Each structure stands twice: as C-alpha cells, then as structure tokens.
Amino acid sequence: MSNSIRSKTYLFVLVILSSTHLMNDLMQSLIPASYPILKIKYALDFVQIGLITLTFQIAGALLQPLIGMITDRHAAPYSPVIGMMFTLSGLLSLSLAQNYEMILISVALIGIGSSIFHPEATRMARYAAGRRQGFAQGIFQVGGQTGGALGPVFAAVIIVPWGVSSLAWFAIMALLAMLLLIWIGSKQSQISAEFLRMQEHRKSGVDSQSHAPFNIGIGLFILTFLMFSKNLYSESFRSFYTFYLIEHFGMSIASSQLMLFVFLFSAAVGVLIGGILGDLIGRYWIIWISVVGPLPFTLILPYADLLWTGVLTILINLIMASAFAAILIYAIDLLPHRIGLIGGLFYGLNFGLGGISAGILGMLIEGYGIEVVYFACSFIPIAGLMTWYLPRIKET
C-alpha cells in the first residue's frame, strides 16, 4: 500500500472520529446551554447551577484514568460505543426530569458516557496520526470544539422554544454516533499495527533523559496546573457567560446563546491552527502562547462594550483553544506507552478541574456578583508563566 493511499485512509478515519467527537461534545454541551432555561423552570440559584456542572464534570473525570489503564492492557476498540449508550440514557433522563435530583443523576450519566468515550478515541486519533500528531489532534479536537459551540445554537433554536423535553430528539444523534464508532472500532487493529511499526523504527531516536522519572513528575504537575488555570478561566464563560451578557448588557436568552456559540466556535478554529503550528514550532511553544497569550485581552474585557466584548472573547478563545491539545500531546510524549492512561487522566482532569472551577465560580458569583468575579478572572492567565518550569523533551 502506498503512503498516499495509507495517509488518505487514515485522514478519513480521523474525520469520522472527529465527527463522533463533535456529536459527543454537542450532546454534553447541551447541559450548560440549557442553564438559563433550567434556572427559570426549577428556580435554581447560581450555586445549584455550579453543582450541576460539578456533578457532570466529576462523573466525567473519575472513570477516565481507570478506563485508560484498562484499555492500555486490554484492547477495547468498541468501548466508545458503550460510552455513547450512557450519553443516550442521560439525555433521555434529563428530558423527563421533574426535579433537581433527577437533573443531577441525568448529567452524571452523560458525564460517565464521555469518560468512556475519550480514552479510546484519543488512542485511535494518535494511531491514525502517523507522524503528524499535532495535525491529527487538531482535527480530533476541532470536532469536539465545534460540537461544544453548536450546543448553544441548538439550545436557542430547539430547547428555548420547545422546552427541556426536546432533549430527547438528540437520541437520533447518539444512535448515529454509535454506528460510526462501530465502524471505527473495526479499523483499529490495522491502523494500530501500522503506527506501532513506525514507532519501532524511531525508537532509537528517543531521548532517554527527557523521560527520566523526575522530568515526568515535574512535567505532569506543571501541565496539570496549567490545565487548572485554563479551565478556571474557560469555565467562567462556558457556564456563566450567558448570565453575564444578560445581566451586564440586558441581552435575551436566545441572543446570549448565539454569543456563546461565537465564543465557542472560535475554539474550533484555534485548536486546528494550534495543532498545525504545533507540528511546525513544537508543542512547548504552543503551550506558552495559548496559556499566556490571552492575558492582554482578558485584562481589557471587563471594561469593553458589547461589540468589543464579542471581539475580545473570540480572540481569547482563539488563542487559548490550542492549549488542551498541546498539553495532551506533550503529556503523551512524556509517557508514550501509556496512551490510554494519559488520555483518560487528562480528559478526566479536564472534566474534573472544569467542574471544580464551576463550583467555585458559582459560589463566588452568588456571594459577590457576576461582574466582580469576571473582573477577578481576568488575571488568571498570569498563572501561565509556570510554563517556564516545564521540562523540555523530544517531541514526536
């Protein structure tokens, strides 16, 4: 088989995998996109809104490292299909929820579904990437980011006029994703064998010092810290941006959802650009740019009018979006033989730290007001200076 045919086949797999990531993240993004409706329907306060996010994110975080460890030892190419079944059950449950407790159970099921989906999907993206890891993660992540961005649009077009019960309609999307994931699972054996043969040829070029236990420990600690600072800032938008727009500018729920879509869609562009640039200049520099680069714009944001709020939020997310893909690949390069564990751990951290951030922000907003908290959050990207201590390694 020629290289061109092989590359074309793997690119197609990446596109299909990205499509399932889009559907998975679109369905889970319907949760925060529905917050303004849930808040009114169930008379929720901001602490309860934060706890919904916390429940979803923690449920999505706890299982991911365990699933990753298991799939490192035992191939489970069809495990994402099982994850999608949990997501399907959670959506149907949420559409029928009659009280706050049922909402928490429903979002927990969706979180569990995502925790099963991501580790094996991350492994498949790495296998299908060949030598273009940044580009492949960019394609995979752009699906997730686009799905996350489309959630508010579907909420504005479907859930706002038809109510929370309309979430049941998205069962069709979950079923389609399951069919695509079955096809992807059938291709894993062939693609993984090709990737592992390529890795064998390159093994002699690996820098052993870069994989020393001390460097691994320090590297994982710094990457986790950077993820927390990024998620703390990002969650202020993901969970509370619509409320900020409604309170600060007097926007309608539907208009605020469309603004949230613009903010989140910019991440889809940013993550793809970051993945391509990461292959050219290295993930180390992409991490620097993505975690510190937004700082001038975040500091200006609290003082901006509506037009410039839209412009600045796009710039912030465009720059910040590539952080997760770069951090994930950097972590996999630290432990290249533990793809499932690292994928599960960092997607789990992404969920868990996001949930903790939402809980903290919800309590602060309830106590001090949303505008005060948004002003305080503008300084968070300063924490990105910790990248200085990230050990330099030989990147794939």
C-alpha positions as CSV (number, residue, x, y, z in Angstrom):
1,M,0.0,0.0,0.0
2,S,1.4,3.4,-0.9
3,N,2.0,6.2,1.5
4,S,-0.6,8.4,-0.2
5,I,-3.3,5.7,-0.1
6,R,-2.5,5.0,3.6
7,S,-2.5,8.7,4.5
8,K,-5.8,9.2,2.8
9,T,-7.4,6.3,4.6
10,Y,-6.1,7.5,8.0
11,L,-7.3,11.0,7.3
12,F,-10.8,9.7,6.5
13,V,-10.7,7.8,9.8
14,L,-9.7,11.0,11.6
15,V,-12.5,12.9,10.0
16,I,-15.1,10.2,11.1
17,L,-13.6,10.1,14.6
18,S,-13.8,13.9,14.7
19,S,-17.4,13.7,13.7
20,T,-18.2,11.4,16.6
21,H,-16.3,13.8,18.9
22,L,-18.5,16.6,17.6
23,M,-21.7,14.7,18.3
24,N,-20.4,13.6,21.8
25,D,-19.4,17.1,22.8
26,L,-22.5,18.7,21.2
27,M,-24.8,16.5,23.3
28,Q,-22.9,17.2,26.5
29,S,-22.7,20.9,25.7
30,L,-26.5,21.0,25.8
31,I,-26.2,20.9,29.6
32,P,-24.6,24.3,30.2
33,A,-26.5,25.7,27.1
34,S,-29.8,24.8,28.9
35,Y,-28.8,26.5,32.2
36,P,-30.9,29.7,31.7
37,I,-34.0,27.6,30.9
38,L,-33.3,25.2,33.9
39,K,-32.7,28.1,36.2
40,I,-36.1,29.6,35.4
41,K,-38.1,26.3,35.3
42,Y,-36.7,24.9,38.6
43,A,-35.9,28.3,40.3
44,L,-32.2,27.4,40.7
45,D,-29.6,29.7,42.2
46,F,-26.0,30.0,40.9
47,V,-24.7,27.6,43.5
48,Q,-27.1,24.9,42.2
49,I,-26.1,25.7,38.6
50,G,-22.4,25.3,39.6
51,L,-23.3,21.9,41.3
52,I,-24.9,20.7,38.1
53,T,-21.6,21.4,36.2
54,L,-19.6,19.9,39.1
55,T,-21.7,16.7,39.1
56,F,-21.3,16.3,35.3
57,Q,-17.6,17.1,35.3
58,I,-16.7,14.9,38.3
59,A,-18.7,12.0,36.8
60,G,-16.8,12.5,33.6
61,A,-13.5,12.7,35.4
62,L,-13.4,9.8,37.8
63,L,-13.7,6.9,35.4
64,Q,-11.4,8.2,32.6
65,P,-8.0,7.3,34.1
66,L,-9.3,3.8,35.1
67,I,-10.8,3.2,31.6
68,G,-7.5,4.4,30.1
69,M,-5.5,2.0,32.3
70,I,-7.7,-0.9,31.3
71,T,-7.6,-0.2,27.6
72,D,-3.8,0.1,27.8
73,R,-3.7,-3.5,28.9
74,H,-6.7,-4.9,27.0
75,A,-7.7,-3.6,23.6
76,A,-11.3,-2.2,23.8
77,P,-11.9,-0.6,20.4
78,Y,-15.7,-0.6,20.9
79,S,-15.7,0.9,24.3
80,P,-16.7,4.4,22.9
81,V,-20.0,2.7,21.7
82,I,-20.8,1.8,25.4
83,G,-20.0,5.4,26.4
84,M,-22.4,6.7,23.8
85,M,-25.1,4.4,25.3
86,F,-24.7,6.2,28.7
87,T,-24.9,9.6,27.0
88,L,-28.1,8.5,25.3
89,S,-29.7,7.3,28.6
90,G,-28.6,10.6,30.3
91,L,-30.2,12.8,27.6
92,L,-33.5,10.9,27.7
93,S,-33.5,11.0,31.5
94,L,-32.8,14.8,31.5
95,S,-35.6,15.4,29.0
96,L,-38.0,13.8,31.5
97,A,-36.5,15.2,34.7
98,Q,-39.1,16.5,37.2
99,N,-36.8,17.7,40.0
100,Y,-33.3,18.9,40.8
101,E,-32.1,15.5,42.0
102,M,-33.1,13.9,38.7
103,I,-31.2,16.6,36.8
104,L,-28.0,15.7,38.8
105,I,-28.5,11.9,38.0
106,S,-29.0,12.7,34.3
107,V,-25.9,14.8,33.9
108,A,-23.9,12.2,35.8
109,L,-24.9,9.6,33.2
110,I,-23.8,11.9,30.4
111,G,-20.5,12.5,32.2
112,I,-19.9,8.8,32.5
113,G,-20.6,8.4,28.8
114,S,-18.0,10.9,28.0
115,S,-15.5,9.4,30.4
116,I,-15.8,6.1,28.5
117,F,-15.6,7.7,25.0
118,H,-12.5,9.8,25.3
119,P,-9.6,7.5,26.3
120,E,-10.0,5.0,23.4
121,A,-10.9,7.8,21.0
122,T,-7.7,9.6,21.9
123,R,-5.7,6.4,21.3
124,M,-7.3,6.0,17.9
125,A,-6.5,9.6,17.0
126,R,-2.8,9.0,17.9
127,Y,-2.7,5.8,15.9
128,A,-4.3,7.4,12.8
129,A,-2.0,10.4,13.0
130,G,1.2,8.8,11.9
131,R,3.9,11.4,12.2
132,R,1.5,14.4,12.2
133,Q,0.4,14.3,15.8
134,G,-0.5,18.0,16.1
135,F,-2.5,18.0,12.9
136,A,-4.3,14.8,13.9
137,Q,-5.1,16.1,17.4
138,G,-6.2,19.4,15.8
139,I,-8.7,17.5,13.6
140,F,-9.9,15.4,16.5
141,Q,-10.2,18.4,18.8
142,V,-11.9,20.6,16.2
143,G,-14.8,18.1,16.2
144,G,-15.2,18.4,20.0
145,Q,-14.8,22.2,20.0
146,T,-17.3,22.6,17.1
147,G,-19.8,20.3,18.9
148,G,-19.4,22.3,22.1
149,A,-20.0,25.5,20.1
150,L,-23.1,24.1,18.4
151,G,-24.8,23.3,21.8
152,P,-25.9,26.9,22.4
153,V,-27.2,27.2,18.9
154,F,-29.3,24.0,19.2
155,A,-30.4,25.3,22.6
156,A,-31.6,28.6,21.1
157,V,-33.3,27.0,18.1
158,I,-34.8,23.9,19.7
159,I,-34.7,23.9,23.5
160,V,-35.7,27.5,24.2
161,P,-38.9,27.3,22.1
162,W,-39.7,23.6,22.8
163,G,-38.5,23.2,26.3
164,V,-36.2,20.7,28.1
165,S,-38.2,17.7,26.9
166,S,-36.9,18.4,23.4
167,L,-33.5,17.0,24.5
168,A,-35.0,13.5,23.7
169,W,-34.8,14.4,20.0
170,F,-31.0,14.2,20.2
171,A,-31.2,10.4,20.8
172,I,-31.0,10.2,16.9
173,M,-27.6,11.8,17.0
174,A,-26.4,9.4,19.7
175,L,-27.5,6.4,17.6
176,L,-25.7,7.7,14.6
177,A,-22.5,8.2,16.6
178,M,-22.8,4.6,17.8
179,L,-22.9,3.3,14.2
180,L,-19.8,5.4,13.2
181,L,-17.9,4.3,16.3
182,I,-18.6,0.6,15.5
183,W,-17.0,1.2,12.1
184,I,-14.0,3.0,13.6
185,G,-13.5,0.1,16.1
186,S,-13.3,-2.3,13.2
187,K,-10.4,-0.4,11.8
188,Q,-8.3,-0.1,14.9
189,S,-6.3,-3.3,14.6
190,Q,-5.0,-2.4,11.1
191,I,-4.1,1.2,11.9
192,S,-2.6,0.5,15.3
193,A,-0.3,-2.2,13.8
194,E,1.0,0.4,11.2
195,F,1.6,3.0,13.9
196,L,3.5,0.7,16.2
197,R,5.7,-0.5,13.3
198,M,6.5,3.2,12.6
199,Q,7.3,3.7,16.3
200,E,9.7,0.8,16.3
201,H,11.8,2.4,13.6
202,R,12.0,5.6,15.6
203,K,12.7,4.1,19.0
204,S,16.4,4.6,18.7
205,G,15.9,8.4,18.4
206,V,14.1,8.8,21.7
207,D,15.9,11.0,24.3
208,S,16.1,8.8,27.4
209,Q,16.9,11.8,29.6
210,S,13.6,13.5,28.6
211,H,11.7,10.6,30.0
212,A,13.5,10.5,33.4
213,P,11.1,10.0,36.3
214,F,11.9,13.4,37.7
215,N,11.1,15.1,34.4
216,I,7.9,13.1,34.0
217,G,6.7,14.0,37.5
218,I,7.5,17.7,37.2
219,G,6.1,17.8,33.7
220,L,2.8,16.2,34.6
221,F,2.5,18.5,37.7
222,I,3.1,21.7,35.6
223,L,0.7,20.5,32.8
224,T,-2.0,19.8,35.4
225,F,-1.5,23.2,37.0
226,L,-1.8,24.9,33.6
227,M,-4.9,23.0,32.8
228,F,-6.5,24.1,36.1
229,S,-5.8,27.8,35.3
230,K,-7.1,27.4,31.8
231,N,-10.2,25.6,32.9
232,L,-10.9,28.1,35.7
233,Y,-11.0,30.9,33.1
234,S,-12.7,28.9,30.4
235,E,-15.5,27.7,32.8
236,S,-16.4,31.3,33.6
237,F,-17.5,31.5,30.0
238,R,-18.8,28.0,29.5
239,S,-21.2,28.0,32.4
240,F,-21.8,31.7,33.2
241,Y,-21.1,33.8,30.0
242,T,-24.8,33.9,29.1
243,F,-25.7,35.2,32.6
244,Y,-23.0,37.8,32.3
245,L,-24.4,39.0,29.0
246,I,-28.0,39.0,30.3
247,E,-27.1,41.0,33.4
248,H,-24.4,43.3,32.1
249,F,-25.9,44.1,28.7
250,G,-29.6,43.2,29.1
251,M,-29.5,40.6,26.3
252,S,-32.2,38.0,25.7
253,I,-31.6,34.3,26.4
254,A,-31.6,33.4,22.7
255,S,-29.2,36.3,21.8
256,S,-26.8,35.3,24.7
257,Q,-26.8,31.7,23.4
258,L,-25.7,32.9,20.0
259,M,-22.9,35.0,21.5
260,L,-21.8,31.9,23.4
261,F,-21.8,30.0,20.1
262,V,-19.5,32.6,18.5
263,F,-17.2,32.3,21.5
264,L,-17.1,28.5,21.5
265,F,-16.8,28.2,17.7
266,S,-13.7,30.3,17.7
267,A,-12.1,27.5,19.8
268,A,-12.7,25.1,16.8
269,V,-10.6,27.4,14.6
270,G,-8.0,27.9,17.3
271,V,-7.5,24.3,18.1
272,L,-6.9,23.4,14.4
273,I,-4.5,26.2,13.9
274,G,-2.7,25.3,17.1
275,G,-2.4,21.7,16.1
276,I,-0.8,22.6,12.7
277,L,1.5,25.1,14.3
278,G,2.5,22.6,17.0
279,D,3.9,20.3,14.3
280,L,5.9,23.2,12.9
281,I,7.2,25.0,16.0
282,G,6.7,22.4,18.8
283,R,4.1,21.9,21.5
284,Y,6.2,23.6,24.1
285,W,5.8,27.0,22.3
286,I,2.2,26.4,21.6
287,I,1.6,25.9,25.3
288,W,3.4,29.2,26.1
289,I,1.3,31.1,23.5
290,S,-2.0,29.5,24.4
291,V,-1.9,30.0,28.2
292,V,-0.1,33.4,28.4
293,G,-1.1,35.0,25.1
294,P,-4.7,35.8,26.1
295,L,-3.7,37.9,29.1
296,P,-3.8,41.4,27.5
297,F,-7.3,40.7,26.1
298,T,-8.6,39.2,29.4
299,L,-7.5,42.3,31.3
300,I,-9.3,44.6,28.9
301,L,-12.5,42.5,28.7
302,P,-14.3,43.8,31.9
303,Y,-14.2,47.3,30.5
304,A,-15.4,46.6,27.0
305,D,-18.8,47.5,25.5
306,L,-20.9,44.8,23.8
307,L,-19.2,44.9,20.4
308,W,-15.7,44.7,21.9
309,T,-16.8,42.1,24.3
310,G,-17.7,39.9,21.3
311,V,-14.4,40.7,19.6
312,L,-12.2,40.1,22.7
313,T,-13.9,36.8,23.7
314,I,-13.3,35.5,20.2
315,L,-9.6,36.5,20.4
316,I,-9.2,35.0,23.8
317,N,-10.7,31.6,22.9
318,L,-8.9,31.6,19.5
319,I,-5.6,31.8,21.3
320,M,-6.5,29.7,24.4
321,A,-8.2,26.8,22.5
322,S,-5.0,25.1,21.4
323,A,-3.8,24.6,25.0
324,F,-5.5,21.3,25.7
325,A,-4.4,19.5,22.5
326,A,-0.8,20.7,23.0
327,I,-0.8,19.7,26.7
328,L,-2.3,16.3,25.9
329,I,0.3,15.5,23.2
330,Y,3.1,16.8,25.5
331,A,2.0,14.5,28.3
332,I,1.7,11.5,25.9
333,D,5.3,12.3,24.8
334,L,6.3,12.1,28.4
335,L,4.8,8.6,28.7
336,P,4.4,7.3,25.1
337,H,3.5,3.8,26.1
338,R,0.6,4.8,28.3
339,I,-1.7,6.5,25.7
340,G,-4.9,5.3,27.3
341,L,-3.8,6.3,30.8
342,I,-2.6,9.7,29.8
343,G,-5.7,10.3,27.6
344,G,-8.0,9.2,30.4
345,L,-6.1,11.2,33.0
346,F,-6.0,14.5,31.1
347,Y,-9.5,14.3,29.8
348,G,-10.5,13.3,33.3
349,L,-8.6,16.3,34.7
350,N,-10.2,18.5,32.0
351,F,-13.6,17.4,33.2
352,G,-12.8,17.4,37.0
353,L,-11.0,20.7,37.1
354,G,-13.7,22.2,35.0
355,G,-16.3,21.0,37.4
356,I,-14.4,22.2,40.5
357,S,-13.9,25.6,38.7
358,A,-17.6,25.9,38.0
359,G,-18.5,25.1,41.6
360,I,-16.0,27.7,42.9
361,L,-17.2,30.3,40.5
362,G,-20.9,29.6,41.2
363,M,-20.3,30.3,44.9
364,L,-18.3,33.4,44.2
365,I,-20.9,34.8,41.8
366,E,-23.7,34.1,44.4
367,G,-21.7,35.9,47.0
368,Y,-20.1,38.8,45.1
369,G,-21.9,39.2,41.9
370,I,-21.1,38.1,38.4
371,E,-19.3,41.3,37.3
372,V,-16.9,41.3,40.2
373,V,-16.0,37.6,39.6
374,Y,-15.4,38.3,35.9
375,F,-13.1,41.1,36.8
376,A,-11.1,38.8,39.1
377,C,-10.9,36.1,36.4
378,S,-9.2,38.5,34.0
379,F,-5.9,38.0,35.9
380,I,-6.0,34.1,35.8
381,P,-3.8,33.8,32.6
382,I,-0.9,35.2,34.6
383,A,-0.6,31.6,36.0
384,G,0.6,30.5,32.6
385,L,4.0,31.8,33.5
386,M,4.5,28.5,35.2
387,T,5.3,27.1,31.7
388,W,8.8,28.4,32.3
389,Y,9.4,25.3,34.6
390,L,8.1,22.8,32.1
391,P,10.9,20.3,31.2
392,R,12.0,20.3,27.5
393,I,11.6,17.0,25.9
394,K,12.0,15.4,22.4
395,E,8.6,15.7,20.8
396,T,7.0,13.3,18.4
